[in-house]
Amino acid sequence: MFELLMIPLLSLYLIAITWLFYLALMNLRINKDKLTLPAKVLAYPMLWIGLMLDITLNMIVGTLAFASVPKEWLFTTRCERYLKSKTWRGRLARWFCRNFLDPFDKNGKHCRG
């Protein structure tokens, strides 16, 4: 029974950690002209860690959420593929974009469908 609870809990943890990195990286992107050399030294490895988290999120959570094997590496790219779809996958992609991605991008449109 405990093992069955581990998948949703680990998925939520992965979503939360990846989203925190996304928020931090979007803030760094907005303020990229203000980054000093020491800030850049810390920021660039964060970019790579965030990328690896995004790929992992897409492969695990994206596969479970969309009930399909990914054709792309990044979660946003997967959402963009489904955005115009009138199926449940399209509604789910729009929900992820509207609630977790678009509001925190400097352009307000992280998902480009």
Contacts in CASP RR format, 6 or more apart in sequence:
PFRMAT RR
TARGET T0000
AUTHOR 0000-0000-0000
METHOD contacts of the structure
MODEL  1
MFELLMIPLLSLYLIAITWLFYLALMNLRINKDKLTLPAKVLAYPMLWIG
LMLDITLNMIVGTLAFASVPKEWLFTTRCERYLKSKTWRGRLARWFCRNF
LDPFDKNGKHCRG
7 64 0 8 1.000
11 60 0 8 1.000
11 61 0 8 1.000
11 64 0 8 1.000
14 53 0 8 1.000
14 56 0 8 1.000
14 57 0 8 1.000
14 60 0 8 1.000
14 61 0 8 1.000
15 57 0 8 1.000
15 61 0 8 1.000
17 53 0 8 1.000
18 50 0 8 1.000
18 53 0 8 1.000
18 54 0 8 1.000
18 56 0 8 1.000
18 57 0 8 1.000
18 75 0 8 1.000
19 100 0 8 1.000
21 46 0 8 1.000
21 49 0 8 1.000
21 50 0 8 1.000
21 53 0 8 1.000
21 54 0 8 1.000
22 50 0 8 1.000
22 54 0 8 1.000
22 100 0 8 1.000
22 101 0 8 1.000
22 104 0 8 1.000
23 104 0 8 1.000
24 46 0 8 1.000
25 46 0 8 1.000
25 47 0 8 1.000
25 50 0 8 1.000
26 104 0 8 1.000
26 105 0 8 1.000
26 106 0 8 1.000
28 35 0 8 1.000
28 43 0 8 1.000
28 46 0 8 1.000
29 106 0 8 1.000
30 106 0 8 1.000
35 43 0 8 1.000
54 73 0 8 1.000
54 74 0 8 1.000
54 75 0 8 1.000
54 76 0 8 1.000
55 73 0 8 1.000
55 74 0 8 1.000
57 75 0 8 1.000
58 70 0 8 1.000
58 72 0 8 1.000
58 73 0 8 1.000
58 74 0 8 1.000
58 75 0 8 1.000
58 77 0 8 1.000
58 78 0 8 1.000
59 70 0 8 1.000
61 75 0 8 1.000
62 70 0 8 1.000
62 75 0 8 1.000
62 78 0 8 1.000
63 69 0 8 1.000
63 70 0 8 1.000
65 92 0 8 1.000
66 78 0 8 1.000
66 82 0 8 1.000
66 89 0 8 1.000
66 92 0 8 1.000
66 93 0 8 1.000
67 89 0 8 1.000
68 89 0 8 1.000
70 78 0 8 1.000
71 78 0 8 1.000
71 81 0 8 1.000
72 78 0 8 1.000
72 81 0 8 1.000
75 96 0 8 1.000
76 97 0 8 1.000
76 101 0 8 1.000
76 110 0 8 1.000
76 111 0 8 1.000
78 93 0 8 1.000
79 93 0 8 1.000
79 96 0 8 1.000
79 97 0 8 1.000
79 101 0 8 1.000
79 111 0 8 1.000
80 93 0 8 1.000
80 111 0 8 1.000
80 112 0 8 1.000
80 113 0 8 1.000
81 93 0 8 1.000
82 89 0 8 1.000
82 90 0 8 1.000
82 92 0 8 1.000
82 93 0 8 1.000
83 90 0 8 1.000
83 93 0 8 1.000
83 94 0 8 1.000
83 97 0 8 1.000
83 111 0 8 1.000
83 113 0 8 1.000
84 90 0 8 1.000
84 113 0 8 1.000
85 93 0 8 1.000
93 111 0 8 1.000
96 111 0 8 1.000
97 110 0 8 1.000
97 111 0 8 1.000
101 110 0 8 1.000
101 111 0 8 1.000
102 108 0 8 1.000
102 109 0 8 1.000
102 110 0 8 1.000
102 111 0 8 1.000
104 110 0 8 1.000
END
